[in-house]
Amino acid sequence: MKRILLIGPVLFASVLAILTFVKYDFLKSLGWHPIHDPTFDWPSGLALGKYGWVMTATFIISGGLMSLLAARLFLNLKPAPASKVGATLFVFAGLALAALAFTTDPTTLADTIPATWHGRLHDLSFVLLGLTLFPAMIVLGFAFRQNEKWKNLSLYTWLTLALAAPAFALKGAAFYVFLLAILVWNEAVALRLYKNDG
């Protein structure tokens, strides 16, 4: 079980990279550009068209693994309000990531076709991911400070958030920074949990 939690961020990053390469021309047909407009229907647009089911499954699996990681983290941390609130928010962030499996609507069709119910749920899930993950990281930073085995991840968590949050808001090529920082932080938490439980 502990080893499975380690694959969440790696799986997500690998599928993103492979599908982006495989569906490069398709993404460009949606209006995406890797430098000038990297967040235009990316990564959500990877769930559209051929092999879209792979991205849909990845959202569900990665979100489920993130929620499991959060639950295991709560059990490993010293019982305290910060660990309870932080882990709970982290669970909800995982559920929001899984809910990104609701297929997005192509942005290029927004002016001609009304938004679908699943497109709206996808957009809402993206907002909820930001509204739960960022506060979770703030609170978990305090929870880590209260636990000897986690103490040195406290500052790292806050620095990751300080780097990732502006990149999330700025969009553009900075979005890659956000994504990388969050995935590396998730992997660092999973590795520490694996070490502490071992």
C-alpha positions in Angstrom: 0.0 0.0 0.0 2.8 2.5 1.0 4.6 1.8 -2.3 1.4 2.4 -4.3 1.2 5.9 -2.9 4.6 6.7 -4.4 3.4 6.2 -7.9 0.7 8.9 -7.9 2.8 11.9 -8.9 5.0 9.9 -11.2 2.0 8.4 -13.0 0.4 11.8 -13.5 3.6 13.4 -14.8 4.4 10.4 -17.1 0.9 10.3 -18.6 1.0 14.1 -19.1 4.3 13.9 -20.9 3.5 10.9 -23.1 0.0 12.0 -24.1 1.2 15.6 -24.8 3.8 14.1 -27.2 1.4 11.6 -28.8 -1.5 14.2 -29.1 0.7 17.2 -30.0 -1.1 17.9 -33.3 -4.5 17.4 -31.8 -3.7 19.8 -28.9 -2.5 22.4 -31.4 -5.8 22.0 -33.3 -7.5 23.0 -30.0 -5.5 26.2 -29.9 -2.8 25.0 -27.4 0.8 26.1 -27.8 3.5 24.8 -25.5 5.1 28.2 -24.9 2.7 30.9 -26.0 -0.5 29.4 -24.7 0.3 26.3 -22.6 -2.9 26.3 -20.5 -5.2 26.6 -23.4 -7.1 23.3 -23.0 -4.1 21.7 -21.4 -3.8 19.3 -19.6 -7.6 18.9 -19.6 -7.8 18.7 -23.4 -5.8 15.5 -23.2 -9.0 13.8 -22.2 -10.6 14.7 -25.5 -10.3 12.8 -28.7 -8.2 9.6 -29.3 -6.7 8.1 -26.1 -8.7 10.6 -24.0 -9.8 7.8 -21.8 -6.1 7.5 -20.6 -6.1 11.0 -19.2 -9.6 10.5 -17.7 -8.4 7.3 -15.9 -5.3 9.2 -14.8 -7.3 12.0 -13.2 -9.3 9.4 -11.3 -6.4 7.2 -10.2 -4.1 10.1 -9.3 -6.9 11.8 -7.4 -7.7 8.6 -5.5 -4.0 8.1 -4.7 -3.7 11.7 -3.4 -6.7 11.2 -1.1 -5.3 7.9 0.2 -1.9 9.7 0.8 -3.8 12.4 2.7 -5.6 9.8 4.9 -2.3 7.9 5.6 -0.6 11.2 6.4 -3.2 12.0 9.0 -2.6 8.7 10.7 1.2 9.3 10.7 1.1 12.8 12.1 0.6 13.7 15.7 -3.2 14.2 16.4 -3.8 17.9 16.4 -6.1 20.4 14.8 -3.6 21.4 12.2 -3.0 17.7 11.1 -6.8 17.1 11.0 -7.7 20.2 9.0 -4.7 19.9 6.7 -5.2 16.2 5.9 -8.9 16.8 5.4 -8.3 19.6 2.9 -5.7 17.4 1.2 -8.3 14.6 0.9 -10.7 17.0 -0.7 -8.0 18.2 -3.1 -7.5 14.6 -4.2 -11.2 14.2 -4.8 -11.2 17.4 -6.8 -8.3 16.1 -8.9 -10.3 12.9 -9.5 -13.4 14.9 -10.5 -11.4 16.5 -13.3 -12.4 13.3 -15.1 -15.6 15.1 -16.0 -14.7 15.9 -19.6 -13.9 19.5 -20.3 -15.5 21.5 -23.2 -13.1 22.6 -25.9 -12.5 26.4 -25.5 -12.6 27.0 -29.2 -16.3 25.9 -29.2 -17.4 28.1 -26.3 -18.9 30.8 -28.6 -20.9 28.4 -30.7 -21.9 25.5 -28.4 -23.4 25.9 -24.9 -21.4 24.6 -22.0 -22.1 21.0 -21.1 -22.9 19.7 -17.6 -19.7 17.7 -17.5 -17.7 20.7 -18.8 -19.1 22.9 -16.0 -18.3 20.2 -13.4 -14.8 20.0 -14.8 -14.3 23.7 -14.4 -15.7 23.6 -10.9 -13.4 20.8 -9.9 -10.4 22.8 -11.1 -11.5 25.7 -8.9 -12.1 23.4 -5.9 -8.6 21.8 -6.4 -7.0 25.2 -5.9 -9.3 26.1 -3.1 -8.4 23.0 -1.1 -4.8 22.2 -2.1 -3.3 25.6 -1.3 -5.0 25.9 2.2 -4.1 22.2 2.8 -0.4 23.0 2.2 -0.5 26.1 4.5 -2.0 24.1 7.4 0.1 21.0 6.8 3.2 23.2 7.1 2.1 23.9 10.7 1.2 20.3 11.3 4.7 19.2 10.0 6.3 21.7 12.5 4.6 19.9 15.4 6.0 16.5 14.3 9.7 15.7 14.7 9.8 13.3 11.8 8.1 15.8 9.5 9.6 19.1 10.8 12.0 19.7 8.0 9.2 19.4 5.4 7.4 22.4 7.0 9.5 25.2 5.4 9.7 23.2 2.1 5.9 23.0 2.0 5.5 26.7 2.4 8.3 27.5 -0.1 6.6 25.2 -2.6 3.3 27.0 -2.1 5.1 30.4 -2.4 6.5 29.3 -5.8 3.4 27.4 -7.0 0.6 29.8 -6.1 1.8 32.7 -8.3 2.6 30.3 -11.1 -1.0 28.9 -10.9 -2.4 32.4 -11.1 -0.1 33.7 -13.8 -0.9 30.8 -16.2 1.2 30.9 -19.3 4.5 29.0 -19.2 4.6 29.5 -15.4 1.9 26.9 -15.2 4.6 24.3 -15.8 6.4 25.5 -12.7 3.2 25.2 -10.7 2.6 21.6 -11.9 6.2 20.5 -11.4 6.4 22.1 -7.9 3.2 20.4 -6.7 4.0 17.0 -8.2 7.5 17.1 -6.6 6.0 18.1 -3.2 3.4 15.3 -3.4 6.2 12.8 -4.1 8.3 14.2 -1.2 5.4 13.8 1.2 4.8 10.2 -0.1 8.5 9.4 0.3 8.6 10.7 3.8 5.5 8.8 4.7 7.0 5.6 3.3 10.2 6.2 5.3 8.3 7.0 8.5 6.0 4.0 8.2 9.0 1.7 7.4 
